[in-house]
């Protein structure tokens, strides 16, 4: 008795991108979202960036609670100590 394996149904999820005029008979063409790198770029940039921001805010809050005398003055200017 043969059963349908889920791995064999993945072929319909594969989409292809080719130069204009190339025959893609029998292949699924990629749509606009798949042709761009927008989603992948967002996953690589926005998600980790937001995670880092949340961690920094949490650290600032903890430092403020434990050391109320400390002040956040931003970043030091990028000048060398010994000119």
QUILIN-V737952 format. One record per backbone hydrogen bond with DSSP energy under -0.5 kcal/mol. CO is the residue of the C=O (numbers start at 1). NH is the residue of the N-H. Records with the same first field share a line. If there is no record, write none. Layout:
BEGIN
CO=NH  NH
END
This chain:
BEGIN
3=5
5=8  9
6=9
7=10
8=11
9=12
10=13
11=14
13=15
16=30
19=22
24=27
27=29
28=16
31=35
32=36
37=41
38=42
39=43
40=44
41=45
42=46  47
43=48
45=49
46=50
47=51
48=52
49=53
50=54
51=55
52=56
53=57
54=58
55=59
56=60
57=61
58=62
59=63
60=64
61=65
62=66
63=67
67=70
71=73
77=79
81=83
END
